[in-house]
Amino acid sequence: MSYSVGQVAGFAGVTVRTLHHYDEIGLLAPGERTYAGHRRYGDADLDRLQQILFYRELGFPLDEIAVLLDDPDADPRSHLRRQHALLTGRIEKLQKMAAAVEHAMEAQKMGIDLTPEEKFEVFGDHDPDQYAEEVRERWGDTEAYRESQRRTASYTKEDWKRINEEMGAVHGRMAGLLAEGVPASSRAAMDVAEEHRLFITRAYYDCAHALHACLGEMYVADERFTAMYEVIRPGLAVYMRDAIVANTARHTSS
């Protein structure tokens, strides 16, 4: 029995675009095609897709997944054992990160003039003042910090809700591209990185491309930022950093 690309997309919870991309790069070629050229997937194709999605969820790049799945010395049980070990490690890591998920969010979200009740309504369990002293020590003498302080001092609860929603939407778009296997250096990912930079410029301070690249590196170097992005989507911190770096190069290359 075989299935259409639309049926498989529905089974697996991925987009048709993702399946087309996997076919184009040779990661998952359908076992059959109709006379009209339409893709048809068999049980073996579905098994391979399941393996691909396991590894994607663990944050593996598509090229590494292809190497793992095409290893002639590996059998299905070895993949399951490897995935079990990786998932166990991921769970342990996330459990350790859970204590740090009350993170900095964006380092500039400090000096918020809200009541405790309003802060909880806007930020949930995250305390936006948690790292205020550390941020002040690290960036207090910068113009970006001073500009952010000036702007955020006048923000209302509604302003913060809107800002959080906008940032969440940007993160969601980037996570969606990662889930679909779109390269971080692609135009689509760079465009979302540019949205992120412009959002910071609108909400906090003038974020030039070079400064944005530094933020991208911090998302990977600082485990609190990494934890935030890992909760959204495994591998998102590195993906976000790489998209920002690619976008910076696109805008600053001569």
C-alpha positions in Angstrom: 0.0 0.0 0.0 1.3 3.5 -0.8 0.3 7.0 0.2 0.3 10.4 -1.4 2.5 13.2 -0.2 -0.5 14.9 1.3 -1.4 11.8 3.3 2.1 11.4 4.6 2.3 15.0 5.6 -0.8 14.5 7.6 0.4 11.3 9.2 3.8 12.8 10.2 2.7 16.3 11.1 5.0 18.0 8.6 4.3 20.1 5.6 4.2 19.0 2.0 7.0 21.5 1.4 9.2 19.6 3.9 8.6 16.3 2.1 9.4 17.9 -1.2 12.6 19.3 0.2 13.6 15.9 1.7 13.1 14.4 -1.8 15.1 17.1 -3.5 18.1 16.7 -1.3 18.0 12.9 -1.5 17.1 12.4 2.2 13.7 10.8 1.6 12.9 9.8 -2.0 9.4 8.3 -2.4 9.5 4.6 -3.3 7.1 5.1 -6.2 5.8 7.7 -8.6 2.6 7.6 -10.6 2.5 7.9 -14.3 1.8 11.6 -13.8 4.9 11.9 -11.7 3.2 12.2 -8.3 5.0 10.9 -5.3 3.8 7.7 -3.5 5.3 6.6 -0.3 5.4 3.0 1.0 5.8 1.5 4.5 9.7 1.6 4.2 9.5 5.3 3.3 7.4 5.9 6.3 9.9 4.1 8.5 12.7 6.2 7.2 10.7 9.4 7.7 10.1 8.4 11.3 13.8 8.0 11.8 14.4 11.4 10.2 11.9 13.1 12.4 13.5 11.5 15.5 16.8 12.9 14.7 15.4 16.3 13.7 13.7 16.6 17.0 17.1 15.9 18.6 18.6 18.8 16.7 20.6 16.9 14.1 21.3 18.7 10.8 19.9 17.0 7.7 23.3 16.2 6.2 24.2 14.3 9.4 20.9 12.5 9.5 21.6 11.3 5.9 25.0 9.9 7.0 23.4 8.1 10.0 20.6 6.6 8.1 22.7 5.5 5.2 25.3 3.8 7.3 25.6 0.3 5.8 26.7 -1.2 9.2 23.6 0.1 11.1 20.4 -1.9 11.5 17.1 -0.5 12.7 17.7 -1.6 16.3 21.0 0.3 16.4 19.1 3.4 15.4 16.6 2.9 18.2 19.3 2.3 20.7 21.1 5.4 19.6 18.0 7.5 19.7 17.1 6.2 23.1 20.5 7.2 24.5 20.2 10.6 22.8 16.7 11.2 24.1 17.8 10.2 27.6 20.7 12.7 27.4 18.4 15.4 26.1 15.9 14.8 28.9 18.6 15.0 31.5 20.0 18.2 30.0 16.6 19.9 29.9 15.9 18.9 33.5 19.1 20.6 34.5 18.1 23.6 32.4 14.6 23.8 33.9 16.0 25.6 37.0 17.5 28.2 34.6 14.4 28.8 32.5 13.6 31.8 34.6 16.1 33.4 32.3 17.1 36.8 31.1 14.7 36.7 28.0 16.2 39.7 26.4 18.9 41.2 28.5 17.5 44.7 28.1 14.1 43.9 29.7 15.0 45.6 32.9 13.7 48.6 34.9 10.1 47.5 34.3 7.7 49.7 36.2 4.9 47.2 36.7 3.3 45.9 39.9 4.1 42.3 40.9 0.6 41.2 39.7 1.1 42.8 36.3 4.6 41.3 35.9 3.1 37.8 36.5 0.4 38.5 34.1 2.8 39.6 31.4 5.8 37.3 32.0 4.4 34.3 33.8 6.9 32.6 36.0 9.8 34.6 34.5 11.0 37.5 36.6 12.3 40.2 34.2 14.3 41.8 37.0 16.1 38.6 37.9 19.4 39.5 36.2 19.1 43.3 36.5 22.3 43.7 38.5 24.3 41.4 36.2 23.1 43.2 33.1 23.8 46.6 34.7 27.4 45.4 35.5 28.0 44.0 32.0 26.4 46.6 29.8 25.6 49.6 32.1 28.2 51.8 30.5 26.9 51.2 26.9 24.7 53.5 24.9 22.5 50.6 24.0 21.8 49.9 27.7 21.0 53.5 28.4 18.7 53.8 25.4 16.9 50.6 26.4 16.4 51.9 29.9 15.0 55.1 28.6 12.5 53.4 26.3 11.4 50.6 28.7 10.9 52.9 31.6 7.7 54.2 30.0 6.3 50.9 28.8 2.9 49.8 30.1 1.6 46.4 30.7 -0.1 46.5 27.2 3.3 47.5 25.7 5.0 44.5 27.2 2.3 42.1 26.2 2.6 43.4 22.6 6.4 43.1 22.7 6.3 39.6 24.0 3.8 38.5 21.4 5.9 40.1 18.6 9.1 38.4 19.8 7.2 35.1 20.2 6.0 35.3 16.6 9.5 35.9 15.3 10.8 33.0 17.3 8.0 30.8 16.0 8.8 31.6 12.4 12.4 30.8 13.0 11.5 27.5 14.8 9.2 26.6 11.9 12.0 27.0 9.4 14.3 24.8 11.5 11.6 22.1 11.8 11.2 22.1 8.0 14.9 21.6 7.5 15.5 25.0 5.8 19.2 25.9 6.0 20.1 28.7 8.4 21.9 30.4 5.5 18.8 30.4 3.3 17.1 33.7 2.3 14.0 32.7 4.4 16.0 32.3 7.6 18.1 35.4 7.0 14.9 37.4 6.5 13.5 36.2 9.8 16.9 37.1 11.4 16.5 40.6 10.0 13.0 40.8 11.4 14.5 39.9 14.8 17.1 42.7 14.5 14.5 45.3 13.5 12.3 44.2 16.3 15.1 44.9 18.8 15.7 48.2 17.2 12.0 49.2 17.5 11.6 47.9 21.0 14.9 48.5 22.8 17.8 50.2 21.1 19.4 50.7 17.7 20.8 47.2 16.9 23.3 47.4 14.1 24.2 44.2 12.2 27.5 43.8 14.0 25.9 44.1 17.4 23.2 41.7 16.3 25.9 39.1 15.4 27.3 39.5 18.9 23.8 38.8 20.4 23.6 35.7 18.2 26.9 34.4 19.6 25.6 35.1 23.2 22.5 33.0 22.5 24.8 30.0 22.1 27.5 31.0 24.7 25.2 31.8 27.6 23.3 28.7 28.8 20.4 30.8 29.9 19.7 32.1 26.4 20.4 28.6 25.0 17.9 27.1 27.5 15.2 29.6 26.3 15.7 28.7 22.7 16.0 25.0 23.4 12.6 25.0 25.1 11.1 26.6 21.9 12.8 24.1 19.6 15.8 21.8 20.1 18.7 23.3 18.2 17.1 26.7 17.8 19.9 28.6 19.6 22.5 27.5 17.2 20.1 27.9 14.2 19.2 31.4 15.3 22.9 32.3 15.7 23.8 30.9 12.3 20.9 32.8 10.6 21.9 36.0 12.3 25.5 35.6 11.2 24.5 34.8 7.6 22.2 37.9 7.6 25.0 40.1 9.0 27.3 38.9 6.2 24.6 39.6 3.6 24.1 43.1 4.8 27.8 44.0 5.5 29.7 42.3 2.7 31.1 44.7 0.1 
